[in-house]
Amino acid sequence: MEEVKVEIISKENIKPSSPTPSHLKTFKHSFLDQLVPFPHATIILFYTSQNPFEFSERLELLKQSLSETLTQFYPFAGKIKDDLSIDCNDEGANFVVVKVNCSISKFLKKPDLNSLNKFIPTTPNFEKTMTGAHVINIQVNIFDCGGIAIGFRISHRIADGDSIDTFLKAWTERAGYNCNSELLTEPNFATSSLFPTSTSHFRNLSRKTWGSIFRKEKWVTRRFLFKNSAIATLKAQIVATSSSDPLKNPPNTPSRVQTVSALFWKYFMAASKDQFGTQRPSMVFNAVNLRRRMEESLHPENAIGNFLWLATSEHMSEHELNLNELVSEVKKSIEEIDKDFVARLQSDKEGSSIIENALGKISGETWSNNKSDEALERLCISSWCNFGFYDVDFGWGKPIWMSSIGIESNSVLTNMIILIDTKFKDGIEAWITLDEEKMKLLMSSTELLTYATLDPSPLTGSNSGFQA
């Protein structure tokens, strides 16, 4: 396929339809917001040209409904002030419209993951400060055929996946023609009161921790598609080997995310062993949504902010673990993040020590003072499963594909995986970014590829209702 090129048609700031009240002009971050290592969350939604609206009408609808939505989501219309707050100055969302030099079907036939970076307003840079940056950046990409891709680059200082899901739900409600105004989704910005902080201590500690881990490498991003049938086979194998006497000790079936996480951990360690000639100690960090794990009475509906914690699984010996043992480790670490844990995290007495111990563990300080941190392998996993991104309908139909982006070669990053539901939830797409050598080794695993399809087209199979 020829190089994908985009031509900027317009740039503007979409401001809230009503000004933000003076007492809300400064939005304070929570200490959980300060712990997030990645500056942005990025998604792209692709839509076909089969719709009853002309593009000019679509664009006007997007702008008007976005303006109305930003009145309620007022911090999204501001700019990053510092590590403690957002300046809710109503400057608006950065809104860019571009023309793409190909049809959407041609691009999706075999998506170039690095070209996806052209569909978001600015190229992510993990090294630059975010002070003065827009909280939300949106790019509307118009394909030759009339298809559209909407790229979102939102500051992770205020929004996790659940927050973005709530924002997009509210936006589409305001873009709809038959919505009930009394039932519109309204955000709740209680994060800073639930997890308050008045200093940048945790931000500085987090920056130091992740700064020692993020490295400049030749990174490669590839997609692995796991059908639910393959995941079910894996889960059945795990259950069958998890207990010598299942009647006395009934196995606890892992979730889809836990199963895929453990499987990649297995092949990640195998690739590391092939790369370095020995089994290195490793850690896996699974991002956990605290909304689903805290007292329901404390969890406000449509809460905006980072309600995230990293569940840490580790294997520090040279002894190889089987898939069942790795699943058990992942499952155990995630299940430890429960209501009691969240309550301790919120307490003045225990919260600080929990955070400092966790960051120490991530950095490798608690691993061993006698061994090099370079030998400790880390893998970060974030799940976007069970969100409503495939329901984002602005009036011309639901998206045919949701994507992340490919990480450009010389970025400063760490090994990471993003798990995304397929359109009809009949499988999981794993967007995995590894250093070039590990990726080659991972892709050469014939056993892994018996469960997954490498870089499939979103236009094939039941992953999309669109035919090229």
C-alpha positions as CSV (number, residue, x, y, z in Angstrom):
1,M,0.0,0.0,0.0
2,E,1.2,3.5,-0.8
3,E,2.2,5.8,2.0
4,V,-0.8,7.2,3.9
5,K,-0.8,11.0,3.8
6,V,-3.1,13.5,5.5
7,E,-3.8,17.1,4.6
8,I,-5.0,19.5,7.2
9,I,-8.2,21.2,6.3
10,S,-8.9,23.1,9.5
11,K,-7.8,23.6,13.1
12,E,-9.8,25.3,15.9
13,N,-10.6,25.1,19.5
14,I,-14.2,23.9,20.3
15,K,-15.2,25.8,23.4
16,P,-17.9,24.9,26.0
17,S,-21.4,26.3,25.1
18,S,-21.5,27.9,28.5
19,P,-18.7,29.4,30.6
20,T,-17.3,27.5,33.5
21,P,-18.3,29.0,36.9
22,S,-15.5,30.9,38.7
23,H,-15.4,28.4,41.6
24,L,-14.6,25.6,39.2
25,K,-11.8,27.2,37.4
26,T,-9.1,25.0,39.0
27,F,-9.5,21.3,38.9
28,K,-7.3,19.4,41.4
29,H,-5.7,16.1,40.6
30,S,-6.0,13.1,43.0
31,F,-2.9,11.2,44.1
32,L,-4.0,8.4,41.7
33,D,-3.9,10.9,38.8
34,Q,-0.3,11.6,39.8
35,L,0.7,8.0,39.6
36,V,-0.2,7.3,36.0
37,P,3.0,6.9,34.0
38,F,1.6,7.5,30.5
39,P,0.8,11.1,29.5
40,H,-2.0,10.2,27.1
41,A,-4.8,7.8,26.3
42,T,-5.3,7.3,22.6
43,I,-8.1,5.7,20.6
44,I,-9.3,5.9,17.0
45,L,-12.8,5.0,15.9
46,F,-13.5,4.1,12.2
47,Y,-16.8,4.7,10.5
48,T,-18.0,3.7,7.0
49,S,-19.5,6.1,4.5
50,Q,-22.9,4.3,4.6
51,N,-25.0,7.0,6.3
52,P,-27.8,9.5,5.5
53,F,-25.8,12.6,6.3
54,E,-23.5,14.8,4.2
55,F,-20.1,15.4,5.7
56,S,-20.7,19.1,6.4
57,E,-23.8,18.2,8.4
58,R,-21.8,15.5,10.3
59,L,-19.0,18.0,11.1
60,E,-21.4,20.6,12.4
61,L,-23.2,18.0,14.5
62,L,-19.9,16.9,16.0
63,K,-18.8,20.5,16.9
64,Q,-22.1,21.6,18.3
65,S,-22.6,18.5,20.5
66,L,-19.0,18.6,21.6
67,S,-19.4,22.2,22.7
68,E,-22.5,21.2,24.8
69,T,-20.7,18.2,26.3
70,L,-17.7,20.3,27.3
71,T,-19.9,22.5,29.4
72,Q,-20.5,19.5,31.7
73,F,-17.0,18.0,31.3
74,Y,-15.4,21.4,31.9
75,P,-11.8,20.2,32.8
76,F,-11.7,18.6,29.3
77,A,-11.9,22.1,27.9
78,G,-8.9,23.4,29.8
79,K,-5.2,23.0,29.8
80,I,-2.6,21.2,32.0
81,K,-1.5,23.7,34.6
82,D,1.0,21.7,36.6
83,D,1.3,18.4,38.5
84,L,-1.4,19.3,40.9
85,S,-4.1,20.8,38.7
86,I,-5.8,21.7,35.4
87,D,-6.6,25.3,34.5
88,C,-10.3,25.1,33.4
89,N,-10.0,28.2,31.3
90,D,-12.6,27.2,28.6
91,E,-10.0,27.5,25.8
92,G,-11.6,24.4,24.5
93,A,-10.8,21.0,22.8
94,N,-8.1,21.0,20.1
95,F,-10.2,20.0,17.0
96,V,-8.5,19.2,13.7
97,V,-10.0,18.1,10.4
98,V,-7.8,16.4,7.8
99,K,-8.2,14.7,4.4
100,V,-6.7,11.2,3.9
101,N,-5.4,10.2,0.5
102,C,-7.1,6.7,0.4
103,S,-10.3,4.9,1.0
104,I,-11.1,3.5,4.4
105,S,-11.5,0.0,3.0
106,K,-8.1,0.2,1.4
107,F,-6.5,1.3,4.6
108,L,-8.3,-1.3,6.8
109,K,-7.5,-4.1,4.4
110,K,-4.0,-4.2,6.0
111,P,-3.6,-1.4,8.5
112,D,-0.1,0.0,8.9
113,L,0.0,0.5,12.7
114,N,2.5,3.3,12.6
115,S,0.4,5.2,10.0
116,L,-2.4,5.3,12.7
117,N,-0.3,8.0,14.4
118,K,-1.3,10.3,11.5
119,F,-4.9,10.0,12.6
120,I,-4.4,11.8,15.9
121,P,-3.7,15.5,16.3
122,T,-0.1,15.4,17.5
123,T,2.5,12.7,17.8
124,P,2.9,11.3,21.4
125,N,6.2,12.2,23.0
126,F,6.8,10.5,26.4
127,E,9.7,12.8,27.2
128,K,8.1,16.2,26.9
129,T,6.4,18.1,29.8
130,M,2.6,18.4,29.4
131,T,2.3,21.9,31.1
132,G,0.1,24.1,28.9
133,A,-1.1,21.3,26.7
134,H,-4.7,20.7,25.8
135,V,-6.5,18.1,27.9
136,I,-8.4,16.7,24.9
137,N,-7.3,16.6,21.3
138,I,-9.6,15.3,18.5
139,Q,-8.9,14.7,14.8
140,V,-11.6,14.0,12.3
141,N,-10.0,12.1,9.3
142,I,-12.0,12.1,6.1
143,F,-11.2,9.3,3.7
144,D,-11.6,9.5,-0.1
145,C,-14.6,7.3,0.0
146,G,-16.4,9.4,2.6
147,G,-15.5,7.2,5.5
148,I,-14.4,8.8,8.7
149,A,-11.9,8.0,11.5
150,I,-12.1,10.1,14.7
151,G,-8.9,10.1,16.7
152,F,-8.8,11.0,20.4
153,R,-5.7,11.9,22.3
154,I,-6.8,12.7,25.9
155,S,-4.6,13.6,28.9
156,H,-4.1,10.6,31.2
157,R,-3.8,13.2,34.0
158,I,-7.6,13.2,34.3
159,A,-9.0,10.3,32.2
160,D,-8.7,6.6,32.3
161,G,-10.6,4.2,30.0
162,D,-13.8,4.3,32.0
163,S,-13.7,8.2,32.0
164,I,-13.3,8.3,28.2
165,D,-16.1,5.8,27.8
166,T,-18.4,8.1,30.0
167,F,-17.3,11.2,28.0
168,L,-18.0,9.6,24.6
169,K,-21.4,8.2,25.8
170,A,-22.4,11.8,26.9
171,W,-21.2,13.3,23.7
172,T,-23.2,10.8,21.5
173,E,-26.3,11.4,23.6
174,R,-26.0,15.1,22.9
175,A,-25.4,14.4,19.2
176,G,-28.5,12.2,18.9
177,Y,-31.8,13.4,17.5
178,N,-34.1,11.4,19.8
179,C,-32.4,11.6,23.1
180,N,-34.2,12.4,26.3
181,S,-32.5,15.5,27.9
182,E,-33.5,14.3,31.3
183,L,-31.5,11.1,30.9
184,L,-28.3,12.6,29.7
185,T,-25.1,11.3,31.2
186,E,-23.6,13.7,33.7
187,P,-20.0,13.3,35.0
188,N,-18.9,13.2,38.6
189,F,-15.5,14.7,39.4
190,A,-15.1,13.3,42.9
191,T,-11.8,11.7,42.4
192,S,-9.7,14.4,44.1
193,S,-11.9,14.2,47.2
194,L,-11.8,10.4,47.3
195,F,-8.0,10.3,46.9
196,P,-6.9,13.8,47.9
197,T,-3.4,15.3,47.8
198,S,-2.0,18.7,48.2
199,T,1.6,18.1,47.2
200,S,3.4,16.7,44.1
201,H,5.3,14.1,46.2
202,F,3.7,11.1,44.6
203,R,4.0,12.6,41.1
204,N,7.7,13.1,41.6
205,L,8.1,9.6,43.1
206,S,6.2,8.1,40.2
207,R,8.2,10.1,37.6
208,K,11.4,8.9,39.2
209,T,10.2,5.3,39.3
210,W,9.0,5.1,35.7
211,G,11.9,7.2,34.4
212,S,14.3,4.4,35.5
213,I,12.2,1.8,33.6
214,F,11.3,3.6,30.4
215,R,14.0,3.1,27.8
216,K,14.7,4.2,24.3
217,E,14.6,1.1,22.1
218,K,13.6,0.0,18.6
219,W,10.0,-0.7,19.6
220,V,7.6,-2.7,17.4
221,T,3.8,-2.9,17.8
222,R,1.8,-5.9,16.4
223,R,-1.8,-7.1,16.8
224,F,-2.7,-10.6,18.0
225,L,-6.3,-11.6,17.6
226,F,-7.7,-14.2,20.0
227,K,-11.1,-15.6,19.2
228,N,-13.3,-16.5,22.2
229,S,-13.2,-20.1,21.1
230,A,-9.4,-20.1,21.4
231,I,-9.6,-18.4,24.8
232,A,-12.2,-21.0,25.9
233,T,-9.9,-23.8,24.9
234,L,-7.1,-22.2,27.0
235,K,-9.4,-21.8,30.0
236,A,-10.5,-25.4,29.8
237,Q,-6.9,-26.6,29.7
238,I,-6.2,-24.4,32.8
239,V,-9.2,-25.6,34.7
240,A,-8.4,-29.3,33.8
241,T,-4.8,-29.0,35.3
242,S,-5.6,-26.6,38.2
243,S,-6.6,-29.3,40.7
244,S,-5.7,-33.0,41.2
245,D,-9.1,-33.5,42.7
246,P,-11.6,-31.0,41.2
247,L,-14.4,-32.4,43.4
248,K,-12.7,-31.5,46.6
249,N,-10.9,-28.4,45.2
250,P,-13.1,-26.9,42.5
251,P,-11.1,-24.7,40.2
252,N,-11.7,-21.0,40.0
253,T,-12.1,-20.2,36.3
254,P,-10.0,-17.2,35.2
255,S,-11.4,-14.4,33.2
256,R,-10.6,-13.8,29.5
257,V,-8.3,-11.0,30.4
258,Q,-6.5,-13.0,33.1
259,T,-6.0,-15.9,30.6
260,V,-4.6,-13.8,27.8
261,S,-2.4,-11.8,30.2
262,A,-0.9,-15.0,31.6
263,L,-0.4,-16.5,28.1
264,F,1.5,-13.5,27.0
265,W,3.6,-13.5,30.2
266,K,4.6,-17.1,29.4
267,Y,5.8,-16.2,25.8
268,F,7.3,-12.9,27.0
269,M,9.5,-14.9,29.4
270,A,10.3,-17.4,26.7
271,A,11.4,-14.7,24.3
272,S,13.5,-13.1,27.1
273,K,15.2,-16.4,27.7
274,D,16.0,-16.8,24.0
275,Q,17.2,-13.3,23.8
276,F,19.6,-13.4,26.8
277,G,20.3,-17.1,27.2
278,T,18.8,-17.4,30.7
279,Q,15.5,-17.1,32.5
280,R,15.4,-13.6,33.8
281,P,13.1,-12.5,36.7
282,S,10.0,-10.8,35.5
283,M,7.0,-8.7,36.7
284,V,3.6,-8.2,35.1
285,F,1.5,-5.1,35.9
286,N,-2.2,-5.4,35.2
287,A,-4.1,-2.1,35.4
288,V,-7.1,-2.6,37.7
289,N,-10.3,-0.5,37.6
290,L,-10.9,0.5,41.3
291,R,-14.5,1.6,40.5
292,R,-15.5,-2.1,40.4
293,R,-13.6,-2.9,43.6
294,M,-14.5,-0.2,46.1
295,E,-17.5,0.2,48.3
296,E,-20.5,0.9,46.1
297,S,-21.6,3.7,48.4
298,L,-18.3,5.5,47.9
299,H,-18.2,5.1,44.1
300,P,-20.0,7.9,42.4
301,E,-21.8,7.1,39.1
302,N,-19.9,8.3,36.0
303,A,-16.8,9.1,38.0
304,I,-14.1,10.9,36.0
305,G,-10.5,10.5,36.8
306,N,-7.9,7.8,37.2
307,F,-9.4,5.0,39.4
308,L,-6.5,2.8,38.5
309,W,-4.1,0.6,40.4
310,L,-1.4,-1.8,39.1
311,A,-1.8,-5.4,40.3
312,T,1.8,-6.8,40.3
313,S,2.5,-10.5,39.5
314,E,6.1,-11.7,39.7
315,H,8.3,-14.6,39.0
316,M,11.8,-14.2,40.4
317,S,13.4,-17.7,40.0
318,E,14.9,-19.4,37.0
319,H,12.3,-22.2,37.4
320,E,9.8,-22.1,34.5
321,L,6.1,-21.9,35.4
322,N,3.4,-23.5,33.3
323,L,0.4,-21.6,32.1
324,N,-1.8,-22.7,35.0
325,E,0.7,-21.4,37.5
326,L,1.1,-18.1,35.7
327,V,-2.7,-17.6,35.6
328,S,-2.9,-18.3,39.3
329,E,-0.3,-15.6,39.9
330,V,-2.1,-13.0,37.8
331,K,-5.5,-13.9,39.2
332,K,-4.2,-13.7,42.8
333,S,-2.6,-10.3,42.3
334,I,-5.8,-8.9,40.8
335,E,-8.1,-10.3,43.4
336,E,-6.0,-8.8,46.2
337,I,-7.2,-5.4,44.9
338,D,-10.5,-5.5,46.8
339,K,-12.7,-3.2,49.0
340,D,-10.4,-3.5,52.0
341,F,-7.4,-2.6,49.9
342,V,-9.1,0.5,48.5
343,A,-10.1,1.5,52.0
344,R,-6.5,1.2,53.2
345,L,-5.3,3.1,50.1
346,Q,-7.6,6.0,51.1
347,S,-6.6,6.1,54.7
348,D,-4.1,8.7,55.9
349,K,-2.4,6.1,58.0
350,E,-1.7,3.4,55.4
351,G,-2.1,5.1,52.0
352,S,1.3,6.6,51.7
353,S,3.2,3.5,52.7
354,I,1.1,1.4,50.2
355,I,2.0,3.7,47.4
356,E,5.7,4.0,48.2
357,N,6.0,0.2,48.6
358,A,4.3,-0.4,45.3
359,L,6.5,2.1,43.5
360,G,9.5,0.5,45.1
361,K,8.5,-2.9,43.9
362,I,7.9,-1.6,40.4
363,S,11.4,0.1,40.3
364,G,13.0,-3.1,41.5
365,E,14.3,-1.7,44.8
366,T,12.6,-4.4,46.7
367,W,13.8,-7.2,44.4
368,S,17.4,-7.3,45.3
369,N,20.1,-4.8,46.2
370,N,22.8,-7.2,44.9
371,K,21.5,-7.6,41.4
372,S,21.3,-5.3,38.4
373,D,17.9,-3.7,37.7
374,E,18.7,-4.3,34.0
375,A,18.1,-8.0,34.5
376,L,14.5,-7.5,35.7
377,E,12.0,-7.8,32.9
378,R,8.7,-5.9,33.1
379,L,5.4,-6.1,31.1
380,C,2.5,-3.6,31.5
381,I,-1.0,-4.8,30.6
382,S,-4.0,-2.5,30.2
383,S,-7.5,-3.9,29.4
384,W,-10.0,-1.8,27.5
385,C,-12.4,-4.7,27.4
386,N,-16.0,-4.3,28.5
387,F,-16.2,-0.6,27.7
388,G,-18.8,0.8,25.3
389,F,-16.4,2.2,22.6
390,Y,-18.1,0.1,19.9
391,D,-21.4,1.8,20.8
392,V,-20.2,5.3,20.0
393,D,-22.8,6.4,17.5
394,F,-23.0,10.1,16.5
395,G,-26.0,9.5,14.3
396,W,-24.5,7.7,11.4
397,G,-23.9,4.3,12.8
398,K,-21.5,2.5,15.1
399,P,-17.7,2.2,14.5
400,I,-16.5,-0.8,12.4
401,W,-13.2,-0.8,14.2
402,M,-11.6,0.7,17.3
403,S,-7.8,0.9,17.3
404,S,-4.9,2.0,19.4
405,I,-1.7,3.3,17.6
406,G,1.7,1.8,16.7
407,I,4.5,2.9,18.9
408,E,7.2,4.6,16.8
409,S,10.6,2.9,16.8
410,N,12.7,5.3,18.9
411,S,10.1,6.2,21.6
412,V,10.9,6.0,25.3
413,L,8.7,3.3,26.6
414,T,8.5,-0.1,28.3
415,N,7.1,-3.4,27.2
416,M,3.3,-3.1,27.1
417,I,0.0,-4.7,26.0
418,I,-3.4,-3.2,25.4
419,L,-6.3,-5.6,25.3
420,I,-9.4,-4.5,23.3
421,D,-12.7,-6.3,22.6
422,T,-13.6,-7.1,19.0
423,K,-16.6,-5.3,17.5
424,F,-19.0,-8.2,18.4
425,K,-17.1,-9.2,21.6
426,D,-16.3,-12.5,19.9
427,G,-12.6,-12.1,20.8
428,I,-9.8,-9.9,22.1
429,E,-7.3,-7.9,20.1
430,A,-3.9,-7.7,21.9
431,W,-1.9,-4.7,20.8
432,I,1.6,-5.6,22.0
433,T,4.7,-3.4,21.9
434,L,8.1,-5.0,22.6
435,D,11.7,-4.3,21.7
436,E,12.5,-5.5,18.2
437,E,14.4,-8.6,19.2
438,K,11.7,-9.9,21.6
439,M,9.0,-9.2,19.0
440,K,10.8,-11.3,16.4
441,L,11.1,-14.2,18.9
442,L,7.4,-13.8,20.0
443,M,6.2,-13.9,16.4
444,S,8.2,-17.0,15.7
445,S,6.3,-19.0,18.4
446,T,4.2,-21.5,16.5
447,E,2.5,-22.5,19.7
448,L,1.3,-19.0,20.4
449,L,0.1,-18.7,16.8
450,T,-2.1,-21.7,17.3
451,Y,-4.3,-19.6,19.5
452,A,-3.9,-16.2,17.9
453,T,-4.0,-14.6,14.4
454,L,-1.3,-12.1,13.7
455,D,-2.3,-8.7,12.3
456,P,-5.7,-9.7,10.8
457,S,-7.6,-7.2,8.7
458,P,-10.5,-5.6,10.6
459,L,-12.6,-6.2,7.4
460,T,-12.5,-10.0,7.6
461,G,-14.4,-12.4,9.7
462,S,-17.0,-11.3,12.3
463,N,-14.8,-8.6,13.7
464,S,-16.5,-6.1,11.3
465,G,-19.8,-5.8,9.6
466,F,-18.2,-3.9,6.7
467,Q,-17.1,-5.5,3.5
468,A,-14.5,-3.8,1.3
